Amino acid sequence: MELSIDTASDWASIAVSDEGRLAGEVTWRCERQHSVQLLPAVEGLLARLGIDKRDLRAVFVCTGPGGYAGLRVGVSTAKGLAFALGLSIVGVGRLEAEAYQFAGCGRPVCAVHRAGRGEVAWAVYQGPRDEWREIAAPRLSTPEALLSEAPPDALFCAEENDGVDEMLAASGTTVVMAPVRRRGGFLAELGWRRLAAGGGDDARRLVPLYLREPAIGPPKEREAVEPKDVGPK
């Protein structure tokens, strides 16, 4: 059994799976209460499924980009469980997990979210689930740069009410934005495929995905991108 944890935004999602096949899932709006609500939610889901923590063999965690505090809670919780229970651990990017909801649509999928400072974070993926691949790595850019660099036939997707469509419209281009919801089940499927292919991570080295250097702070520290969490950390 595997546990998946996604705390990349004000919406959180957790899932329990068996070799990537979903056994149970909970998604809820927790605002910035990840540190208070995450572990009770995990314990509640395991209890409802009749699964003991010792039955887990791996933990999959969303590494971002996203809200700074939420990502830190999710990644540190996953690492703590991995160390305490001897679990394998796999980090999965937020943008990939969001784009994966549209795998097999026949078009490149460009996942986007607001990153503050007038920028967006985005990446592009393509293929059916058994041939899923990244074709543009996660990056920061202006909306104008995104529209010029993304594949012309891309399907754009973003978390509901993120406001990305308004940002792109302000650039003079109207795109159809497919709504994304936080789904631990998609994280579970991606995590299992990576683990089964020998792609597990080192829990000691796993960190959230950072895309922007902070204005101040230690040289190796970076901030995760999220409009509500910008500024010095």
N, C-alpha and C positions, 0 to 999 in steps of 0.2 A: 504494500500500500504506500501511497505517496501523498504528501500534503503540499498544496500550492498556496502561496501568499502573494497578494497584489495590493499594495498600499500606495500606488503611484499618484493618486489624486484624492479629492474629498470623498470619492466613492471607493470603498474597499471591497475586495472579494477574496474568499478562500474556497478551496475545494479539496476533496479527498478523492483519490483515484486508485485504480488497480491497473498497473502497466499502462497508464495514460487514459484508461476508460473511466469516465466519470461515475463516481459512486454517490456523491453529494456535494452541494455547492450553496454558498450563502453570499449574497451581495447586499451591501447596505451603505447608506450615506452616513459617514462618521465625521464629516468636516475635518477638524484637526485633532480629533480625539483618538488617533490610532494607538497611542501608547496606553490608553486606558481600555480601549475596546477590543484590541486584536486578540490577545490571549484568551479572554473569556469567550470570544466568538469561536476560536479554534477548539477550546475545550467543549463548548456546547455542541458543535458539529460532530466531533468525535463521539461524544456521548450519545447523540441521537442515532448515529450509525452503529453504535455498539463496538467501537474500535478503540483499543488502548494505544497510547503513544508508542508503546513497545512493539506494536504491530507495524509501525511505519518503517520503511526502508530508504526513503529519500524525501527531500524537501526541495521544491521548486519555488523560486522567488523572483518577482518582477524587480529588475534593477534600474528601471527608469528609462529616460529622464522623467521628472515629475516634481511633486512637492518635496522640498528638502526634508522636512521633519518626518513626513509619512514614509518616505523611502528609507530613511535611517532606521525607523522602527521596524519596518518589514525585513530589511536585510539583516539587521542585528538579531532579530528574533529567529530568523531562519538559520543564521550561523550558530546561535546559542543552542537550538534544537539539534543541529548537525553534530556539534561537539558533545552535547550531553547524551545523545542517543546513538551516536556513531552512525549517523545517516549520510548518505551521499547527498551532494547539493549541486543544483544547477541554477544559474542565473539566466533569465530570459528578459530581453528588452521590452519595454512598454510598447513602442511603436510596432514591433514585430507582432506582439500578441494582439494588438488592435487590428492590424492589417490582416492577420490570419483568419479573422472572422469572415473575410470575403475571399478566402482561397478558392480557386476554381472558377472565379467569375469570368475568366477569359481575358482579363485586362491587368496591367500593372496596378498595384494598389498602393497609394500614397497616404500613409498615416501622418496626421499633423496634430500638433497642439500648441497653444499659445505659450510663449517662453518669456514674456515680459520684455521691456525695453523696445517694443515695436517689432520684435522678432518672433519667428515660429520655429519649432523643432519638428523635423520631418525625416522620413526615410521611405524607401520604395521597395516593395517585395512583389514576387510574381510566382504563379504556378499553381497547379493542383496540390493537394496536401502531400502527396507522395513525391512531388518534385519541387517543393517550396524552396525558394531561394531569395537572398537579398540582392537587389540590383543597384541600390543607392544607400550607403551607410547613413546612420543617424547623424544629423548636422543641424546647425543653427543658420538661419538666413532671414532676410527680409521677405515679406510676402511677394514682392516683385521678383526677387531672385528665385523663390520657390516656383512661381508660375513659369519662369523662363527655363528652369532646369528640369522640372518634372516631365516625364513622358507625356506627350500631347494627348494620348488616349487613356491616361491614368484615371482610376476611380479614386477620388479623395474621400477620406473618412476621418472623423474626429469624435471625441466624446461629446455626448449631447450637451447643449448649452455652453460649449466651450467658447463660442464666439469667433471661431476661426473663419467661418463663412463671411461674417461681416468684415473681418480684416482683409480678406481677399477681394471682396466686393469693393472696398475702399480703394483698392489698387486698380480698379477699372475693369475687373474680370469677374464674371459670375460663374461659379462652378457648382455642381451638384454635390453636396456633402452628405455621404452616408453616415447615419448615426451609429456610434459605438457605445457599448456599455461594458463596464468592467465585468469580465467573466473568468473566474478562476479555472473553469474547465478548459478553455483554450490554452491557458498557461500550462495546465497539466499535460495536455497532448504534446505541446512543443517541448516541454521539459523532459518528458519520457522519451521522445524520439532522440533527443540529444544524449540523454543518459545511455540509452540502449546502443547508441552508436559509439560509445566510449568518450562522450564529450562532457563528463562531469567537471565541476570546478573545484579549486582548492579553497576550502572555507576560510583559510587564513588570509587569502589574497582577494577574495570576492568583495567588491565595493559597489556602491551605486554608480550608475552611468552619469558622469558629469560632462557637460558640454560648454561650460563657461568658466573662465578664470575669475575669481572674486577680485573686488577692488583692493581688499587688504586681506591679510591672513597668511598662514604658513604657505610656502611655495607649492607644496604638493596637495593642498586642500583646494577643492573646487566646490562650487555650488550647483545643485541640481536646478533645472530650469522649470519654473512654475510662476505664473504671474503674481500670485499672492505671496510668494516666498523669495522675492528678489531683495538684493541689498547685502551688506556685509554679514558674514556668518562667523 
